[in-house]
Amino acid sequence: MRRTTAAASVVTVLVPLLLAGASTASASAKGSLTVRTLDRSGRAVYAQVAVYNTKTNDFRYIDSNKKTSLPNGSYELVTSFVGGNSVDAAVGGHSVKVSGTTTTTFDARKGRAVKVSLSPNPGSEYDHMVSAAVCATDNSPANMSISTEAGDLYVIPNSSKAYELSYGTTYEPQSTTGGDFWLASATHSRGVPSGVSATLRKSGLTTLKVSARSGPDSGQARFSFNGEPTSGYDCSASMDILDFQRDLPNSFSVHVPAGQWEVGQEGHDFIYDGFRKYAAGRTTSLTLGHAVWGPGGHLPYTWYHQLYFGGDNPFADPEFTAGGVLASGTVKLTHADKTLYSHKYSPSQEIDAQPRIPGSGWYTITETGHRAGLPSGSLSTSSSLSLHFYADAGKNQQIRDYITRFWPEALNSRNQAAAGSTTTVDLGMQRLGTDDSTIGRLSDSVKSVRAWYTTDNGAHWTAATAKLSGGKWTVAVHNPVSGRVGLRSTVTDTHGDSSTTTVYNAYAVS
């Protein structure tokens, strides 16, 4: 089955959008623009056209083959469209000066083939897709891209250095249960060439070996891989996008151009992380959905007599710490037996309060979280965090304390331990910085660690001895025959600050 996908690059709004300078444009003399888009047989076909006024910065999308009122002026135009046969696809860009009634044409009959392949070839068991994007080189939002099966893509040439072409290829396994994914891309700057015939090499790619577990999330998940240009604007950002679906649990490898990539997983819940740099020829292992999703490691900080909670995530994945968007719960700040702040938060809301504190002294933040709407038997469904700390209201600095990151070892792809076995749980001591150099960080060290586990959803807790070896704290949990295990840890530092981290249904036993 043939697949063709057209997309607007960088700017994803699909309705007219007026940016800075729009008021100036409205005061200018009015003209009109009709953009004709013709397919490979010369028939008029619908297309969306990105239109950018280079003087006023007025940007909008307009429909092709239809007169549109526009202020007189110079415009950059970029479009992509599919032919009337629903197979051939074309992309192009050129500039036009609107003065009175103006008509311009994108004619796919003038298009030249875009042929892109990967060497060595991944094999016949893959669907081979080719993509292309035409972009204005002045950082304007006039960018459009399109993707179709190999052999069906055409680019309309333009010698103007105001435009450039990025092109790419993907190989996706025909099997829905296994196989690697391949993506490669390149850019032709200083004009849009008269066609492309390129063979890209696997040696320029990096490999992300993904192990996506089930438990905290389950069912079918959508995986996204988004590349970021290494320096400034680059049209290749339109090519360096890979999305597909797989059932959890699943393991696969993704081969993409070396550079900065952001990876995400979206099922019932959503996890992601910032951009990370991956080198060519290297293989990086990524574990998504590992038990335990629990409070992240961002500590509160004081700022001019206010206490900033820092937007900590109550259900952070151990590897991809942003997300957990289903969380709802409560957060409370107390001091000297008085409640200074109390709030209930809903899904997709950050816990980012900043109440004023009366002075220096001891404070307690109590936070609870719950993930709703998950299938029966899901893991990491509830969590809580209690931070007891001394805050100096007159200084801009992060508080002391540690937040425990639980990491059970030797679980299977469904985050299950063997019945009756003993699981070693690593207790990571988190105290992440704020990435703000104006907020001071205090030195700290751990004085004591206590830990417990529950096999009956918190009705009873069993103490587990925390051991320190090689700079790592661990506890041994004696698993039941079946069910789920919850974890709790209290960490006290040498200054008297303490924190208690709890995650219910942390991992399963089967």
C-alpha positions as CSV (number, residue, x, y, z in Angstrom):
1,M,0.0,0.0,0.0
2,R,1.4,3.4,-1.0
3,R,1.9,5.9,1.7
4,T,2.4,9.7,1.1
5,T,2.7,12.2,3.9
6,A,2.8,15.9,3.5
7,A,3.8,18.2,6.3
8,A,4.5,21.8,7.2
9,S,7.9,22.0,8.7
10,V,8.9,23.9,11.9
11,V,5.6,25.8,12.1
12,T,2.7,23.3,12.6
13,V,-0.2,25.7,12.8
14,L,-2.6,24.9,10.0
15,V,-4.6,28.2,10.1
16,P,-3.5,31.7,9.1
17,L,-1.0,33.0,11.7
18,L,-0.1,36.7,11.8
19,L,3.3,37.3,13.4
20,A,5.1,40.5,14.2
21,G,4.6,43.2,11.5
22,A,1.0,42.1,10.7
23,S,-0.4,45.5,11.7
24,T,2.0,47.2,9.3
25,A,1.0,44.8,6.5
26,S,-2.7,45.6,7.0
27,A,-2.0,49.2,6.4
28,S,-0.3,48.5,3.1
29,A,-1.9,48.5,-0.3
30,K,-3.9,45.4,-0.9
31,G,-3.3,42.9,-3.7
32,S,-4.2,39.3,-4.3
33,L,-2.3,36.1,-4.9
34,T,-3.4,32.9,-6.6
35,V,-1.0,30.0,-6.4
36,R,-1.7,27.3,-9.0
37,T,-0.5,23.8,-8.1
38,L,-0.4,21.3,-11.0
39,D,0.3,17.6,-10.7
40,R,2.4,15.5,-13.1
41,S,-0.4,15.3,-15.6
42,G,-1.1,19.0,-15.5
43,R,-4.3,18.8,-13.5
44,A,-4.9,21.3,-10.7
45,V,-4.7,19.7,-7.3
46,Y,-5.2,21.1,-3.8
47,A,-2.2,22.1,-1.8
48,Q,-1.4,24.2,1.3
49,V,1.1,27.0,0.6
50,A,3.3,28.6,3.2
51,V,3.4,32.3,2.5
52,Y,5.9,34.7,4.2
53,N,6.3,38.4,3.7
54,T,10.0,39.1,3.9
55,K,9.6,42.7,5.0
56,T,6.7,42.6,7.5
57,N,7.2,39.0,8.7
58,D,3.6,38.3,8.0
59,F,3.3,34.5,7.8
60,R,0.2,32.4,6.9
61,Y,-0.9,29.3,5.1
62,I,-3.2,29.7,2.1
63,D,-5.1,27.3,-0.2
64,S,-3.8,26.8,-3.7
65,N,-5.9,27.5,-6.8
66,K,-7.8,30.2,-4.9
67,K,-7.4,33.9,-4.9
68,T,-6.2,35.2,-1.6
69,S,-6.1,38.8,-0.5
70,L,-2.6,39.9,0.5
71,P,-0.8,43.2,1.0
72,N,1.5,44.1,-1.8
73,G,5.0,43.0,-1.2
74,S,7.7,40.4,-1.7
75,Y,6.9,36.9,-0.5
76,E,8.6,33.5,-0.1
77,L,6.4,30.6,-1.1
78,V,6.9,26.9,-0.2
79,T,4.5,24.0,-0.9
80,S,4.2,20.3,-1.1
81,F,1.3,18.3,-2.6
82,V,0.2,14.9,-3.9
83,G,-1.0,14.3,-7.5
84,G,-4.5,13.4,-8.6
85,N,-3.4,9.8,-8.8
86,S,-2.7,9.8,-5.0
87,V,0.8,8.5,-5.8
88,D,3.2,11.1,-7.2
89,A,4.3,13.8,-4.8
90,A,6.0,17.2,-5.4
91,V,7.7,19.8,-3.3
92,G,9.0,23.2,-4.3
93,G,9.6,26.8,-3.3
94,H,10.1,30.2,-5.0
95,S,9.7,33.9,-4.4
96,V,7.0,36.2,-5.8
97,K,6.2,39.9,-5.7
98,V,2.6,40.6,-5.1
99,S,1.4,43.8,-6.9
100,G,-2.3,44.0,-7.6
101,T,-3.7,40.7,-9.0
102,T,-0.8,38.2,-9.1
103,T,-0.7,34.6,-10.1
104,T,2.1,32.1,-9.8
105,T,2.4,28.4,-10.4
106,F,4.1,25.3,-9.0
107,D,4.1,22.7,-11.8
108,A,5.0,19.2,-10.9
109,R,5.6,18.4,-14.6
110,K,8.8,20.5,-14.1
111,G,9.7,18.3,-11.1
112,R,12.8,16.1,-11.1
113,A,13.0,12.8,-9.3
114,V,14.4,12.5,-5.8
115,K,16.1,9.2,-5.4
116,V,17.7,8.4,-2.0
117,S,19.0,5.0,-0.8
118,L,21.1,3.6,2.0
119,S,24.2,1.6,1.5
120,P,24.6,-1.2,2.4
121,N,20.9,-1.8,1.6
122,P,18.9,-3.0,4.7
123,G,17.1,-5.6,2.5
124,S,13.8,-6.4,0.8
125,E,11.9,-7.0,4.0
126,Y,11.7,-3.2,4.6
127,D,9.3,-0.5,3.3
128,H,11.5,2.1,1.6
129,M,10.3,5.7,1.9
130,V,11.9,8.9,0.5
131,S,11.3,12.4,1.9
132,A,12.2,15.9,0.9
133,A,11.8,19.4,2.3
134,V,12.2,22.8,0.7
135,C,13.1,25.6,3.1
136,A,13.9,29.3,2.9
137,T,17.4,30.0,4.1
138,D,16.7,33.2,6.0
139,N,15.2,31.4,9.0
140,S,11.7,32.2,7.9
141,P,8.9,29.7,8.7
142,A,8.4,29.1,4.9
143,N,9.2,25.4,5.0
144,M,7.3,22.3,3.7
145,S,8.1,18.6,3.5
146,I,6.6,15.5,2.1
147,S,7.3,11.8,2.3
148,T,6.3,9.0,-0.1
149,E,7.4,5.6,-1.3
150,A,10.6,5.5,-3.2
151,G,10.2,6.4,-6.9
152,D,7.2,8.7,-6.4
153,L,8.8,11.9,-5.2
154,Y,9.7,15.0,-7.3
155,V,11.3,18.3,-6.5
156,I,10.7,21.5,-8.6
157,P,14.1,23.1,-9.2
158,N,15.0,26.6,-8.3
159,S,18.4,28.2,-8.6
160,S,17.8,30.9,-6.1
161,K,20.1,30.8,-3.1
162,A,17.2,31.9,-0.9
163,Y,16.1,28.2,-0.8
164,E,17.6,24.9,0.0
165,L,16.6,21.2,-0.2
166,S,16.9,18.5,2.5
167,Y,16.3,14.9,1.5
168,G,16.2,11.7,3.4
169,T,15.2,8.0,3.3
170,T,13.7,5.6,5.8
171,Y,13.6,1.8,5.9
172,E,10.9,0.5,8.2
173,P,10.4,-3.3,8.8
174,Q,7.3,-4.8,7.2
175,S,6.9,-6.9,10.3
176,T,5.0,-5.3,13.1
177,T,6.8,-7.4,15.8
178,G,10.5,-7.1,14.9
179,G,13.2,-5.5,12.8
180,D,15.4,-2.4,12.9
181,F,14.5,1.1,11.7
182,W,16.8,3.1,9.5
183,L,16.9,6.9,8.7
184,A,19.5,8.9,6.8
185,S,19.4,12.5,5.5
186,A,21.4,15.2,3.8
187,T,21.0,18.8,2.7
188,H,21.7,20.6,-0.6
189,S,22.3,24.3,0.2
190,R,22.4,27.3,-2.1
191,G,19.4,26.5,-4.3
192,V,17.0,23.6,-5.0
193,P,18.7,21.2,-7.5
194,S,17.3,19.6,-10.6
195,G,16.6,16.3,-8.9
196,V,18.6,14.1,-6.5
197,S,20.3,10.8,-6.9
198,A,22.0,10.1,-3.6
199,T,23.4,7.0,-1.8
200,L,23.9,7.7,1.9
201,R,26.2,5.6,4.0
202,K,25.4,3.6,7.2
203,S,28.8,4.7,8.6
204,G,27.4,8.2,9.3
205,L,24.6,6.8,11.5
206,T,24.4,6.1,15.2
207,T,22.4,3.2,16.7
208,L,19.9,3.5,19.6
209,K,19.2,0.1,21.0
210,V,15.8,0.4,22.7
211,S,14.4,-2.0,25.3
212,A,10.8,-0.8,26.0
213,R,9.3,-2.6,29.0
214,S,5.7,-2.9,30.1
215,G,4.2,-2.4,33.5
216,P,4.3,1.3,34.2
217,D,2.7,1.5,30.8
218,S,1.2,-1.2,28.6
219,G,-0.5,-2.0,25.3
220,Q,0.5,-0.2,22.1
221,A,2.9,2.7,22.3
222,R,4.0,5.3,19.8
223,F,7.8,5.9,19.7
224,S,9.2,9.2,18.4
225,F,12.7,10.2,17.5
226,N,13.3,13.9,16.7
227,G,16.7,15.2,15.5
228,E,18.0,18.7,16.3
229,P,20.4,20.6,14.1
230,T,23.9,20.7,15.4
231,S,24.2,24.5,14.9
232,G,21.5,27.0,14.3
233,Y,18.8,26.5,11.7
234,D,19.0,23.5,9.4
235,C,16.4,22.3,6.9
236,S,17.4,18.7,7.8
237,A,15.3,19.0,11.0
238,S,12.4,18.3,8.7
239,M,13.9,15.0,7.6
240,D,15.2,13.8,11.0
241,I,11.9,12.6,12.3
242,L,10.9,9.0,12.9
243,D,7.6,7.8,14.4
244,F,6.2,4.3,14.6
245,Q,4.1,2.1,16.9
246,R,4.9,-1.1,18.7
247,D,3.3,-3.3,21.4
248,L,4.8,-3.3,24.8
249,P,7.1,-4.9,25.8
250,N,9.3,-4.6,22.7
251,S,13.0,-4.4,21.7
252,F,14.3,-2.8,18.5
253,S,17.2,-0.7,17.2
254,V,16.9,2.7,15.5
255,H,19.7,3.8,13.2
256,V,19.7,7.6,12.7
257,P,22.2,10.3,11.7
258,A,24.7,11.2,14.4
259,G,23.9,14.3,16.5
260,Q,21.3,15.5,18.9
261,W,18.1,13.4,19.3
262,E,15.1,13.5,21.6
263,V,13.3,10.2,22.2
264,G,9.8,9.7,23.5
265,Q,7.3,7.0,24.2
266,E,3.5,7.6,24.3
267,G,1.0,5.0,25.3
268,H,-1.5,5.4,28.1
269,D,1.1,7.8,29.6
270,F,3.9,9.8,28.0
271,I,7.6,9.9,28.8
272,Y,10.4,11.8,27.1
273,D,13.7,13.5,27.8
274,G,15.7,16.4,26.4
275,F,18.1,16.2,23.5
276,R,21.1,14.0,23.9
277,K,24.2,13.7,21.7
278,Y,24.9,10.4,19.9
279,A,28.1,9.8,18.0
280,A,28.5,8.1,14.6
281,G,29.4,4.4,14.6
282,R,28.4,4.1,18.3
283,T,25.6,2.0,19.9
284,T,23.7,3.4,22.9
285,S,21.3,1.2,24.9
286,L,18.1,2.9,26.2
287,T,15.7,1.3,28.6
288,L,12.2,2.8,28.6
289,G,9.6,1.9,31.1
290,H,11.9,0.3,33.6
291,A,10.5,0.0,37.1
292,V,10.2,2.2,39.1
293,W,8.4,5.4,38.0
294,G,8.7,7.7,41.1
295,P,9.6,11.2,42.3
296,G,12.3,12.8,40.2
297,G,15.4,14.4,41.8
298,H,14.6,18.1,41.6
299,L,14.8,19.8,45.0
300,P,13.1,23.0,46.0
301,Y,15.1,26.2,46.4
302,T,14.7,29.6,48.0
303,W,14.5,32.8,46.0
304,Y,14.0,36.2,47.8
305,H,11.9,34.8,50.6
306,Q,10.0,32.5,48.4
307,L,10.2,28.7,48.2
308,Y,10.2,27.3,44.6
309,F,9.1,23.7,44.5
310,G,10.9,23.2,41.2
311,G,8.3,21.4,39.2
312,D,9.4,17.9,40.3
313,N,7.8,15.0,38.5
314,P,6.1,12.5,40.8
315,F,6.3,9.7,38.2
316,A,9.6,10.1,36.4
317,D,10.8,7.2,34.4
318,P,14.4,6.2,35.5
319,E,15.8,6.9,32.0
320,F,13.5,9.5,30.5
321,T,12.6,11.7,33.5
322,A,10.0,14.0,31.8
323,G,6.4,12.9,31.4
324,G,4.1,11.0,33.7
325,V,1.4,13.3,32.5
326,L,-1.5,11.3,34.0
327,A,-0.5,12.3,37.6
328,S,-2.9,14.1,39.9
329,G,-2.5,14.6,43.6
330,T,-1.8,17.0,46.5
331,V,1.1,19.1,47.7
332,K,1.4,20.9,51.1
333,L,4.0,23.1,52.8
334,T,4.1,23.3,56.6
335,H,6.2,25.3,59.1
336,A,5.9,25.4,62.9
337,D,2.8,23.3,62.8
338,K,1.1,25.7,60.4
339,T,0.1,25.0,56.8
340,L,1.6,27.7,54.5
341,Y,0.5,26.3,51.2
342,S,-1.9,23.5,50.1
343,H,-2.9,22.6,46.5
344,K,-4.5,19.9,44.5
345,Y,-3.1,19.4,41.0
346,S,-4.6,17.7,38.0
347,P,-3.0,15.7,35.2
348,S,-0.5,17.5,33.0
349,Q,-0.1,20.3,35.6
350,E,3.4,20.9,37.0
351,I,3.9,21.1,40.7
352,D,5.7,24.4,40.5
353,A,4.4,26.5,43.4
354,Q,6.4,29.4,44.9
355,P,4.8,30.4,48.3
356,R,6.4,33.1,50.5
357,I,8.1,31.7,53.6
358,P,8.2,33.7,56.8
359,G,11.9,33.3,57.7
360,S,14.7,30.8,58.1
361,G,13.8,27.6,59.8
362,W,12.6,24.0,59.4
363,Y,9.9,23.3,56.7
364,T,8.2,20.2,55.4
365,I,6.8,19.5,51.9
366,T,4.4,16.6,51.6
367,E,3.5,15.5,48.1
368,T,1.2,12.7,46.9
369,G,0.6,11.5,43.4
370,H,-1.7,9.0,41.6
371,R,-1.9,7.9,38.0
372,A,-5.5,7.3,36.8
373,G,-6.9,5.7,33.7
374,L,-4.4,2.9,33.5
375,P,-5.3,-0.8,32.9
376,S,-5.7,-3.1,35.8
377,G,-2.4,-4.5,37.1
378,S,-0.4,-1.4,36.1
379,L,2.8,-0.6,38.0
380,S,3.9,2.7,39.6
381,T,0.3,3.8,40.2
382,S,0.9,5.9,43.4
383,S,3.8,7.7,44.9
384,S,4.5,10.1,47.8
385,L,7.4,12.3,48.9
386,S,8.1,14.0,52.2
387,L,10.9,16.5,52.5
388,H,11.9,17.9,55.9
389,F,14.6,20.6,55.5
390,Y,16.1,23.7,56.8
391,A,15.6,26.7,54.5
392,D,17.5,30.1,54.8
393,A,14.8,32.5,53.5
394,G,17.4,35.3,52.9
395,K,19.6,33.3,50.5
396,N,18.9,32.1,46.9
397,Q,20.0,28.5,47.2
398,Q,18.8,24.9,46.8
399,I,17.8,23.1,50.0
400,R,19.7,20.1,51.2
401,D,18.1,16.6,51.0
402,Y,18.1,13.5,48.9
403,I,15.3,11.9,46.9
404,T,15.5,8.1,46.4
405,R,15.5,6.6,42.9
406,F,14.5,2.9,43.2
407,W,16.1,0.6,40.6
408,P,15.2,-3.1,41.0
409,E,17.7,-5.4,39.4
410,A,17.2,-8.5,37.3
411,L,13.5,-7.9,36.3
412,N,12.2,-9.2,33.0
413,S,10.7,-7.2,30.2
414,R,7.4,-6.9,32.0
415,N,9.2,-5.6,35.2
416,Q,8.5,-8.9,37.0
417,A,10.7,-10.8,39.5
418,A,10.6,-14.5,39.8
419,A,8.2,-15.9,42.4
420,G,9.8,-16.3,45.9
421,S,13.1,-14.8,44.7
422,T,15.2,-12.1,46.3
423,T,15.5,-8.8,44.4
424,T,18.3,-6.4,44.9
425,V,17.0,-2.8,44.7
426,D,19.5,0.0,44.1
427,L,18.7,3.2,46.0
428,G,20.0,6.1,44.0
429,M,20.5,9.3,45.9
430,Q,19.2,12.2,43.8
431,R,19.7,15.9,44.3
432,L,19.6,17.4,40.8
433,G,20.7,21.0,40.3
434,T,18.5,23.8,38.9
435,D,20.7,24.8,35.8
436,D,20.6,28.3,37.2
437,S,24.0,29.7,38.2
438,T,22.4,32.4,40.4
439,I,21.0,29.7,42.7
440,G,23.6,28.3,45.1
441,R,24.0,24.6,45.9
442,L,25.0,23.4,49.4
443,S,27.3,20.5,50.0
444,D,25.7,17.5,51.6
445,S,26.3,13.9,52.5
446,V,24.2,10.9,53.6
447,K,24.2,10.0,57.3
448,S,21.7,7.1,57.3
449,V,19.3,5.2,55.0
450,R,16.3,3.2,56.1
451,A,14.1,1.1,53.7
452,W,10.9,-0.9,53.7
453,Y,8.9,-2.9,51.3
454,T,5.2,-4.0,51.2
455,T,3.5,-6.9,49.5
456,D,-0.1,-5.9,50.4
457,N,-0.3,-2.3,49.0
458,G,0.9,-0.6,52.2
459,A,-1.2,-2.5,54.9
460,H,2.1,-3.8,56.3
461,W,5.7,-2.7,55.7
462,T,8.7,-4.9,56.2
463,A,12.0,-3.3,57.1
464,A,15.0,-4.1,54.8
465,T,18.6,-3.4,55.7
466,A,20.2,-0.7,53.5
467,K,23.8,-1.6,52.7
468,L,26.5,0.7,51.3
469,S,29.1,-0.9,49.0
470,G,31.3,0.8,46.3
471,G,29.4,4.1,46.8
472,K,26.0,2.4,46.1
473,W,23.2,1.8,48.6
474,T,21.1,-1.4,48.1
475,V,18.5,-3.4,49.8
476,A,17.4,-7.0,49.4
477,V,13.7,-7.6,49.0
478,H,12.2,-11.1,49.6
479,N,9.5,-11.5,47.0
480,P,6.2,-13.3,47.6
481,V,4.9,-16.0,45.4
482,S,2.9,-13.5,43.3
483,G,1.6,-10.0,43.5
484,R,3.2,-6.6,43.5
485,V,5.9,-5.0,45.7
486,G,5.9,-1.4,47.0
487,L,9.1,0.4,48.1
488,R,9.9,3.1,50.7
489,S,13.1,4.8,51.7
490,T,14.0,7.5,54.3
491,V,17.3,9.3,53.8
492,T,18.8,11.5,56.5
493,D,21.8,13.8,55.8
494,T,24.5,15.0,58.1
495,H,22.7,18.3,58.7
496,G,19.5,16.7,59.9
497,D,17.4,17.1,56.7
498,S,15.4,14.0,55.8
499,S,13.3,12.7,53.0
500,T,10.9,9.8,52.6
501,T,10.1,8.4,49.1
502,T,7.4,5.9,48.5
503,V,6.2,4.1,45.4
504,Y,3.3,1.7,45.4
505,N,3.1,-1.2,43.0
506,A,6.7,-0.6,42.1
507,Y,7.3,-4.0,40.4
508,A,5.5,-7.3,39.9
509,V,6.2,-10.9,41.0
510,S,5.1,-13.8,38.8
